[in-house]
Amino acid sequence: MPAFPYSTTPTSTAVAVPPSLALPVIEAEFPRQLHAYWPRLQENTRRWLLEMRLMPADKVAEHVDGLRYTDLMAGYYLGAPDEVLQAIADYSAWFFVWDDRHDRDIVHGRPVAWRRLRRALHTALDSPRDHLHHQDTLVAGFADSVLRLYSFLPQTWNARFARHFHAVIEAYDREFRNRTEGVVPTVEEYLALRRLTFAHWIWTDLLEPSAGLELPDAVRKHPAYRRPALLSQEFAAWYNDLCSLPKEIAGDEVHNLGISLVTHEKMTLEQAIADLRRRVEECISQFLVAEQEGLRFADALEDGTLRGKEVSTAVRACLGNMRNWFSSVYWFHHESGRYRVDSWDDRSTPPYVNNETAGEK
C-alpha cells in the first residue's frame, strides 16, 4: 500500500519502487510518519503558490499536488507547530520553483536574468520586508517565506540561516557557470558543491524552529549532533542523484555524482550507479550508529536544570526528525511526478515548469 493511504489528490495508488532504487532497510527500519496538519498544509501551499504567482494557474492545478512537495516536508518536521510547518513548506515549494527557474535560465541562455535574480535574492535575504512587492514574483515569494521563517527564533538564528543561504545562492551561481560552460566537476568538487546546492545546513537549521528552540553553538556543532545531521542530508542528496540520473542525463546536466564518476573516475554508467547506491547504503548504516551517539549526547545534556532539560528534549526532537528525513525523502522520490521522466512528452523538459523561451528583458 502507499506510504500515505489518504490524499487530497484525486487518486491514490500503490507506488512500485524499481528494484534498482529499492532500499529494504528504509522500508523496514524507517517507518514513515506524517504531520497531522498535512491535508491543510497541501491546500494552503497550493493557494500560496497561486497568490504569489510562482507558477501559472494551469500548472498549479495540473501538477502541484502530484509533485508532493508538501508531503516531503510533512514527513520530515514532525512535531513542528502548524504555522512553522506551513512556513517551511511554502519555502520548500519556493525552493523547487527557484531550482526550476535556474534550470530554465540555463537551458534558454539567460545569464543576465540569472545575475539579476541572484543579486535580488541576496538583498532580499537580508531585508525581506523591503522585497515583499518586488516585481519578480520569485523574489517577492522568497521574501514572504523568509520573513515568516525569521519570526520564530532569535535574531542569532536568523543571521545563521541568512549566512547559510547566501552560500547556497553562490553555489547555484557556480552551478550556472559550470553548466553554461559544460564543466563537469570532479568528484570531490561535486561533493562539496552538492552540500550547498542541496542546502544541507538550511534543512538542518529548520529542525530548530520545528523543535521550538535555538540550539546553543556548543550543542549544534558537537560531532554527536553534527554527524547524524550531515548523514541524513548526504543520504538525501545522493539518493536524489541516483533517482534523477536519467532525468539529468536527458537534460544534458553536468551536476550529478554519477556523471562526475563516469567523467572523472572513468566508470561505466552501471559502475557509477552501483557506486552511488553503495554510498547511499553506507549513509544509512552510518546514521544508525551516529543516531545512537546523538541520543547518548542528548541524555548527557540533561543536567538537572530546566535549561538542560529543554536543550536535551530539543536535541531528541531534532534527531528524531533527522531519522524521519530518510523515509520522507525515499518515498517522495517514488511518489512525486518530479522524477517520472518516462511519462513526460519530452524527457529534457519537465511538464510542470514554465518553459517560455523569451530572451533577456
Legacy VTK file of the C-alpha trace (Angstrom):
# vtk DataFile Version 3.0
C-alpha trace
ASCII
DATASET POLYDATA
POINTS 361 float
0.000 0.000 0.000
1.195 3.581 -0.443
3.102 5.259 2.343
0.222 7.737 2.564
-3.032 5.820 2.044
-5.034 9.039 2.011
-4.519 12.167 -0.022
-6.294 15.274 -1.256
-5.193 14.327 -4.777
-7.882 12.705 -6.959
-6.291 9.242 -6.921
-4.023 7.340 -4.580
-2.320 4.214 -5.870
0.384 1.974 -4.505
3.875 3.008 -5.527
6.095 0.360 -7.041
9.742 1.074 -6.238
12.076 -0.082 -9.050
14.445 -2.814 -7.796
17.466 -0.682 -8.736
16.243 2.049 -6.369
14.663 -0.070 -3.630
16.201 0.165 -0.161
14.667 -2.577 2.009
16.307 -1.157 5.148
14.405 2.115 4.708
11.118 0.316 4.168
11.708 -1.925 7.213
13.597 0.232 9.728
12.449 3.800 8.986
8.643 3.853 9.301
7.171 6.861 7.596
5.143 9.293 9.647
3.082 12.272 8.620
2.350 15.529 10.425
-1.351 15.742 11.295
-1.529 19.188 9.653
-0.631 17.765 6.229
-4.034 17.992 4.424
-4.344 21.695 5.283
-0.646 22.165 4.519
-1.129 20.900 0.984
-4.162 23.115 0.407
-2.524 26.212 1.875
0.748 25.816 -0.028
-1.187 25.324 -3.265
-3.088 28.537 -2.518
0.150 30.359 -1.589
1.815 29.402 -4.884
-1.183 30.875 -6.712
-1.331 34.044 -4.603
2.405 34.630 -5.035
2.087 33.840 -8.768
5.055 31.490 -8.514
3.588 29.055 -11.031
0.952 29.537 -13.749
-2.515 28.621 -12.510
-2.856 25.780 -15.017
0.452 24.251 -13.854
-0.648 24.505 -10.213
-3.978 22.849 -10.963
-2.495 20.055 -13.050
0.783 19.275 -11.313
1.341 20.675 -7.809
-0.465 18.040 -5.763
1.202 15.304 -7.805
4.637 16.798 -7.189
4.134 16.056 -3.462
6.274 18.942 -2.201
4.231 19.268 0.987
4.395 15.512 1.606
8.182 15.802 1.784
8.094 18.459 4.499
5.153 16.933 6.401
7.100 13.692 6.649
10.200 15.467 7.949
9.417 18.167 10.503
7.228 16.139 12.844
6.224 17.957 15.996
6.567 21.405 14.425
3.835 23.919 15.279
1.398 24.238 12.372
2.498 27.772 11.479
6.161 26.723 11.466
5.468 23.748 9.211
3.421 25.960 6.878
6.247 28.477 6.558
8.749 25.692 5.915
6.504 24.021 3.327
5.937 27.281 1.446
9.659 27.999 1.499
10.375 24.468 0.271
7.876 24.827 -2.584
9.522 28.139 -3.443
12.916 26.384 -3.465
11.700 23.864 -6.049
10.311 26.676 -8.227
13.611 28.579 -7.902
15.505 25.445 -8.898
13.307 25.171 -11.988
13.835 28.859 -12.890
17.589 28.384 -12.523
17.417 25.370 -14.841
15.343 27.184 -17.475
17.642 30.250 -17.350
20.493 27.906 -18.234
18.566 25.969 -20.890
17.369 29.151 -22.602
20.649 31.057 -22.240
19.577 33.865 -19.911
22.720 34.824 -17.949
21.659 38.462 -17.457
18.321 37.387 -15.979
20.088 34.918 -13.695
22.577 37.513 -12.421
19.740 39.947 -11.731
17.835 37.286 -9.789
20.945 36.237 -7.864
21.580 39.826 -6.709
17.939 40.336 -5.740
17.845 37.150 -3.665
20.970 38.127 -1.761
19.423 41.505 -0.960
16.001 40.081 -0.078
17.587 37.592 2.302
18.977 40.447 4.399
15.909 42.697 4.154
12.879 40.572 3.240
10.308 43.142 4.352
11.575 45.552 1.684
11.055 42.967 -1.077
7.520 41.740 -0.428
6.268 43.584 -3.521
9.255 43.009 -5.793
8.397 42.965 -9.487
9.893 39.491 -9.845
7.356 37.187 -8.189
10.122 34.726 -7.313
11.859 37.400 -5.233
8.585 38.502 -3.610
7.684 34.908 -2.745
11.127 34.350 -1.282
10.824 37.488 0.836
7.412 36.409 2.121
8.563 32.927 3.137
11.843 34.102 4.679
10.138 36.850 6.685
7.857 34.222 8.204
10.777 31.899 8.970
12.551 34.779 10.691
9.643 35.239 13.121
10.100 32.044 15.143
13.539 32.187 16.775
16.005 34.898 17.893
17.992 37.109 15.535
21.064 34.912 16.007
19.236 32.034 14.291
18.059 34.373 11.516
21.616 35.554 10.883
22.845 31.963 10.683
20.059 30.994 8.274
20.908 34.014 6.102
24.611 33.171 6.147
23.875 29.610 5.083
21.502 30.659 2.310
23.866 33.300 0.917
26.268 30.376 0.398
23.512 28.387 -1.346
22.849 31.243 -3.781
26.551 31.439 -4.649
26.680 27.660 -5.139
23.790 27.933 -7.591
25.813 30.574 -9.415
28.788 28.201 -9.664
26.436 25.545 -10.995
25.098 28.040 -13.543
28.613 28.707 -14.799
29.564 25.032 -14.859
26.502 24.078 -16.886
26.841 27.015 -19.243
30.468 26.112 -19.924
29.902 22.345 -19.912
32.210 21.774 -16.934
31.671 18.521 -15.039
33.117 18.985 -11.521
35.462 16.357 -10.122
34.008 14.017 -7.517
35.478 15.997 -4.608
34.427 19.333 -6.132
30.961 17.970 -6.703
30.544 16.612 -3.171
31.479 19.992 -1.690
29.203 21.868 -4.096
26.313 19.458 -3.536
26.244 20.159 0.196
25.434 23.731 -0.747
23.108 23.279 -3.737
21.107 20.724 -1.757
21.134 23.212 1.158
22.252 20.687 3.780
22.580 23.247 6.555
19.350 25.073 5.689
17.189 21.972 6.216
19.189 21.210 9.364
18.715 24.778 10.660
14.962 24.388 10.212
14.925 21.494 12.678
15.293 24.092 15.438
12.129 26.187 14.926
10.346 22.856 14.498
11.609 21.856 17.949
10.845 25.329 19.315
14.379 26.130 20.456
17.577 27.599 19.035
20.331 25.173 19.990
23.487 26.547 21.625
26.500 26.573 19.292
28.335 24.087 21.516
25.477 21.618 21.051
24.805 22.262 17.370
28.491 21.971 16.441
29.156 18.919 18.604
30.109 15.880 16.474
27.398 13.806 18.154
24.796 16.211 16.716
26.509 17.333 13.540
27.354 13.869 12.222
23.814 12.403 12.094
22.603 15.736 10.679
25.149 15.564 7.862
24.491 11.883 7.153
20.745 12.462 6.826
21.379 15.211 4.287
24.053 13.281 2.374
21.646 10.371 2.055
19.010 12.687 0.619
21.379 14.353 -1.850
22.925 11.121 -3.115
19.619 9.256 -3.309
18.294 12.209 -5.282
21.270 11.851 -7.622
20.549 8.145 -8.031
16.864 8.731 -8.806
17.333 11.806 -11.010
20.255 10.478 -13.071
18.055 9.585 -16.118
16.345 12.998 -15.943
19.668 14.824 -15.739
21.354 12.837 -18.497
18.352 13.611 -20.719
18.693 17.310 -19.870
22.458 17.451 -20.568
23.172 18.123 -16.892
26.716 18.138 -15.502
25.845 18.109 -11.786
25.228 14.602 -10.539
27.581 12.369 -8.609
27.003 9.639 -11.177
28.036 11.968 -14.007
31.186 13.014 -12.122
32.082 9.357 -11.505
31.663 8.496 -15.197
33.594 11.559 -16.389
36.480 11.697 -13.927
36.726 8.175 -12.473
36.185 6.562 -15.897
33.393 4.353 -14.580
30.724 2.886 -16.808
27.202 4.120 -16.127
26.430 0.791 -14.445
29.509 1.095 -12.194
28.597 4.678 -11.298
25.070 3.634 -10.339
26.484 0.837 -8.177
28.882 3.278 -6.502
26.068 5.750 -5.846
23.965 3.015 -4.324
26.878 1.895 -2.125
27.329 5.452 -0.823
23.604 5.723 -0.102
23.566 2.440 1.811
26.657 3.443 3.808
24.917 6.679 4.817
22.070 4.640 6.257
24.274 2.243 8.224
26.500 5.056 9.495
23.457 7.083 10.530
22.126 4.225 12.642
25.372 4.297 14.631
25.540 8.104 14.791
21.896 8.281 15.887
22.691 6.253 18.990
25.665 8.504 19.778
23.381 11.511 19.362
20.821 10.069 21.762
23.520 9.440 24.363
24.640 13.042 23.876
21.062 14.222 24.430
20.883 12.200 27.639
24.121 13.803 28.883
22.687 17.290 28.299
20.039 16.678 30.940
22.000 18.009 33.902
19.186 18.572 36.364
18.483 22.159 35.269
15.412 23.361 33.396
17.644 24.637 30.597
19.416 21.290 30.349
16.088 19.505 30.055
14.872 21.905 27.346
18.013 21.502 25.254
18.037 17.727 25.718
14.392 17.476 24.628
15.039 19.674 21.578
18.058 17.596 20.536
15.989 14.414 20.759
13.284 16.022 18.613
15.878 17.077 16.026
17.434 13.599 15.958
14.003 12.056 15.512
13.374 14.268 12.511
16.794 13.502 11.031
15.585 9.894 11.057
12.245 10.911 9.502
14.128 12.565 6.633
15.271 9.149 5.347
11.786 7.745 4.841
10.309 11.041 3.673
12.987 11.513 1.001
12.791 7.871 -0.071
9.043 7.802 -0.668
8.971 11.317 -2.119
11.215 10.206 -4.959
8.811 7.440 -5.899
5.558 9.324 -5.417
6.464 12.726 -6.866
5.886 13.465 -10.526
9.165 15.387 -10.462
11.158 12.244 -11.301
8.822 10.401 -13.675
10.854 11.161 -16.765
9.405 8.254 -18.731
5.930 9.785 -18.543
6.975 13.155 -19.996
6.402 14.110 -23.620
9.956 15.479 -23.712
12.415 13.808 -21.328
14.505 17.004 -21.171
11.569 19.317 -20.331
9.574 18.759 -17.138
5.860 19.344 -17.779
5.447 21.352 -14.562
7.899 24.141 -15.496
7.226 27.420 -17.220
9.279 26.725 -20.344
8.906 30.089 -22.052
11.882 30.876 -24.270
11.700 34.646 -24.123
15.101 36.308 -24.266
16.639 38.707 -21.779
14.404 41.532 -20.658
LINES 1 362
361 0 1 2 3 4 5 6 7 8 9 10 11 12 13 14 15 16 17 18 19 20 21 22 23 24 25 26 27 28 29 30 31 32 33 34 35 36 37 38 39 40 41 42 43 44 45 46 47 48 49 50 51 52 53 54 55 56 57 58 59 60 61 62 63 64 65 66 67 68 69 70 71 72 73 74 75 76 77 78 79 80 81 82 83 84 85 86 87 88 89 90 91 92 93 94 95 96 97 98 99 100 101 102 103 104 105 106 107 108 109 110 111 112 113 114 115 116 117 118 119 120 121 122 123 124 125 126 127 128 129 130 131 132 133 134 135 136 137 138 139 140 141 142 143 144 145 146 147 148 149 150 151 152 153 154 155 156 157 158 159 160 161 162 163 164 165 166 167 168 169 170 171 172 173 174 175 176 177 178 179 180 181 182 183 184 185 186 187 188 189 190 191 192 193 194 195 196 197 198 199 200 201 202 203 204 205 206 207 208 209 210 211 212 213 214 215 216 217 218 219 220 221 222 223 224 225 226 227 228 229 230 231 232 233 234 235 236 237 238 239 240 241 242 243 244 245 246 247 248 249 250 251 252 253 254 255 256 257 258 259 260 261 262 263 264 265 266 267 268 269 270 271 272 273 274 275 276 277 278 279 280 281 282 283 284 285 286 287 288 289 290 291 292 293 294 295 296 297 298 299 300 301 302 303 304 305 306 307 308 309 310 311 312 313 314 315 316 317 318 319 320 321 322 323 324 325 326 327 328 329 330 331 332 333 334 335 336 337 338 339 340 341 342 343 344 345 346 347 348 349 350 351 352 353 354 355 356 357 358 359 360
